[in-house]
Amino acid sequence: MSEPNFGFRPGEVILITGAGSGIGRSAALLASAQGLQVSAWDLNEAGLDETARQIRVSGGEVHTVLGDVSAPDVVAQGIESAIAELGPVRYLHNNAGPSAGAPLGFEEALRISVGSVRTLTEAWAGSGLPKGAAMVVTSSVAGNLVGTEVDWYSASKAGLMGYVRHLAAHRAAEFRSNGVAPGMTDTPRLQGFAESARGQAVLERIPLRRMASPDDIANAVLFLLSPLASYINGVFLPVDGGWTVTQ
């Protein structure tokens, strides 16, 4: 099957955080297949190297930043190096964030989860955006449509959408902002979940009877970033197979 055409101009630049695995890697590979140059960021060196390798093998252009997006100096230096190597960054996918299983205190988790997105978005917005710029956050159905056992996870995912709505209302002259909300997604963080008793119980409540693939989420991200979605701003888009409508 041929790749969908989202209307991106070849050579435009996209920055993707959390690109070393899962949804971020899928977004990076799909973006490269669309002809975009990719600035891929992650904390995991091995995962980031593998994403970059796959892009280069396919003939794509990739720049990498190994570091923590919750650190302002990493963000500032990363933006500068991305622009120096690839050119102005038109598209931003704020995808990085801690797993719900991470041993974090509430305040620290919010700083990492929401604060890092704001830090990166502000740095990107201040870098001189090309016309038609757009940003998508990976949020979640958690905190927005369902509650999770982990308080900071629900709070942070809801907080991200609050920030998206602020941006959509007040920064639209600079860039569009939207949020994608995955449901149960087959990423390394949920490895083996579908085979567990709890996982089977969840799958029974998803009308499509399967977990999302990372590509399912990445395609939604690229659509929202793309020129095809040029009048979509401030949207919360669940990509959950209909799971939350059955709750």
C-alpha positions in Angstrom: 0.0 0.0 0.0 1.4 3.4 -0.9 2.0 6.1 1.7 -0.9 8.6 2.2 -0.2 12.1 0.9 -0.6 14.6 3.7 0.4 17.5 1.6 3.7 18.3 3.3 6.4 20.0 1.2 9.5 17.9 0.8 12.3 19.2 2.9 10.2 20.9 5.6 11.4 20.2 9.2 9.6 18.4 12.0 10.8 18.1 15.6 9.6 15.0 17.5 10.4 14.3 21.1 10.3 10.8 22.5 11.4 9.6 19.1 13.4 6.6 20.3 10.5 4.1 20.5 6.8 3.6 20.2 4.6 6.5 19.0 7.5 8.9 18.6 9.5 6.5 16.4 6.5 5.7 14.2 5.9 9.5 13.8 9.5 10.0 12.9 9.5 7.2 10.3 6.2 8.2 8.8 7.2 11.9 8.7 10.4 11.0 6.9 8.5 8.9 4.4 6.5 12.1 3.7 9.7 13.8 2.7 10.1 15.8 5.9 13.5 16.3 7.6 13.3 15.0 11.1 14.8 16.3 14.3 14.5 13.3 16.6 14.9 13.7 20.4 15.0 11.2 23.1 16.7 10.2 26.5 17.4 6.7 25.3 20.6 6.7 23.2 20.2 3.2 21.8 16.6 3.8 20.8 17.4 7.2 19.3 20.2 5.7 17.3 18.0 3.0 15.9 15.3 5.5 14.8 18.0 7.6 13.1 19.4 4.5 11.4 16.0 3.5 10.0 15.4 6.9 8.6 18.8 7.1 7.0 18.5 3.6 5.5 15.3 4.8 3.8 17.1 7.8 2.4 15.8 10.4 4.8 17.4 13.3 6.6 17.6 13.2 10.4 19.2 15.2 13.2 19.3 13.9 16.7 19.3 15.4 20.2 20.1 13.1 23.1 18.8 14.7 26.3 16.0 15.5 28.7 13.4 17.9 27.4 12.6 19.0 30.9 16.0 20.7 31.1 15.8 24.2 29.6 19.5 24.2 28.5 19.0 21.0 26.5 15.9 22.5 24.8 17.7 25.7 23.9 20.8 24.0 22.5 18.7 21.4 20.7 16.5 23.9 18.9 19.6 25.8 17.9 21.4 22.8 16.6 18.2 21.5 14.7 17.9 24.9 12.9 21.6 25.0 12.1 21.5 21.6 10.6 18.1 21.3 9.0 16.6 24.8 8.8 13.5 26.4 10.5 11.3 23.9 12.2 7.7 24.2 10.9 6.2 21.2 12.8 6.5 20.1 16.4 5.3 16.9 17.9 5.5 17.1 21.7 5.4 13.4 22.4 7.9 12.8 25.2 6.6 12.1 28.7 7.1 9.8 31.6 5.3 6.4 31.9 2.4 6.1 34.4 4.6 3.6 36.2 7.5 6.0 36.8 8.2 6.6 40.5 7.5 10.3 40.5 6.1 12.7 43.1 3.0 14.7 42.0 4.7 18.1 41.7 7.8 16.7 40.0 5.7 14.7 37.6 3.7 17.8 36.5 6.9 19.8 36.0 8.3 17.1 33.8 5.1 16.2 32.0 3.6 19.6 31.4 6.4 22.0 32.1 8.7 20.4 29.6 6.1 20.7 26.9 5.7 24.4 27.6 9.5 24.9 27.7 10.0 23.3 24.4 6.9 25.0 22.8 8.0 28.4 23.9 11.6 27.8 22.6 10.3 26.6 19.3 7.8 29.5 18.9 10.6 31.9 19.6 12.9 30.4 17.0 11.3 32.1 14.0 8.5 29.9 12.8 7.7 29.5 9.1 4.2 30.3 7.9 1.8 27.4 8.5 3.5 26.1 11.6 1.7 23.6 13.8 2.2 21.7 17.0 0.6 18.5 18.3 0.8 17.1 21.8 0.5 13.5 22.7 -2.0 13.6 25.5 -4.2 10.7 26.5 -7.8 9.6 27.2 -6.5 9.4 30.8 -7.3 12.5 32.7 -9.6 13.8 29.9 -12.1 11.0 29.5 -11.2 8.4 32.1 -9.4 8.5 35.5 -6.3 6.5 36.2 -5.0 5.1 39.5 -1.9 7.3 39.3 -3.0 10.8 40.2 -0.2 12.8 38.5 -0.7 10.9 35.2 -4.3 11.9 34.9 -3.6 15.5 36.1 -0.7 15.9 33.6 -2.5 14.6 30.6 -5.5 16.9 31.4 -3.0 19.7 32.0 -1.5 19.2 28.5 -4.9 19.7 26.9 -5.5 22.8 29.0 -2.3 24.2 27.6 -3.2 23.2 24.1 -6.5 25.0 24.4 -4.8 28.1 25.7 -2.4 28.1 22.7 -5.2 27.4 20.2 -7.1 30.4 21.5 -4.3 32.9 22.0 -1.3 31.9 19.8 -3.1 30.8 16.6 -1.5 33.7 14.7 1.8 31.9 15.2 0.9 28.2 15.0 -2.0 25.8 15.3 -2.2 23.5 18.3 -4.0 20.2 18.8 -3.8 17.1 21.0 -3.9 13.4 20.1 -5.2 11.1 22.8 -4.2 7.5 22.5 -6.1 4.8 24.2 -4.4 1.4 24.8 -1.4 1.4 22.4 1.0 -1.5 21.7 4.2 0.2 22.6 7.2 -1.1 24.7 5.6 0.4 27.8 2.6 -1.9 27.5 4.6 -5.0 26.2 2.7 -8.1 27.2 -0.4 -6.2 28.5 -2.7 -7.6 25.8 -1.9 -11.1 26.8 -2.6 -10.5 30.5 -6.0 -11.1 32.2 -6.5 -7.4 32.7 -5.5 -6.7 29.1 -8.0 -9.2 27.8 -10.7 -7.6 29.9 -9.8 -4.2 28.4 -9.8 -5.5 24.9 -13.3 -6.9 25.3 -14.5 -3.3 25.9 -12.8 -1.9 22.8 -15.3 -2.1 19.9 -12.4 -2.7 17.4 -11.1 -5.6 19.7 -7.5 -4.6 19.5 -4.9 -2.2 20.8 -3.8 0.7 18.7 -0.5 0.3 16.8 2.0 3.2 17.1 1.3 3.9 13.4 -2.4 4.4 14.2 -1.5 7.3 16.5 1.3 8.6 14.4 -0.9 8.9 11.3 -3.4 11.0 13.4 -0.5 13.2 14.6 0.8 13.8 11.0 -2.7 14.6 9.8 -3.3 17.2 12.5 0.1 18.8 11.7 -0.4 18.7 8.0 -1.8 21.3 5.5 -4.8 19.0 5.2 -5.8 20.1 8.7 -5.1 23.8 8.2 -8.5 24.8 9.8 -8.3 22.4 12.8 -7.1 24.1 15.9 -7.6 23.3 19.6 -8.9 19.7 19.0 -8.7 16.8 21.4 -8.7 13.7 19.2 -9.1 10.4 20.9 -7.6 7.5 18.9 -8.8 4.6 21.0 -10.8 2.3 18.8 -14.0 3.5 20.5 -12.9 2.4 23.9 -14.0 5.5 25.8 -17.5 5.6 24.2 -18.2 2.2 25.8 -17.2 3.3 29.4 
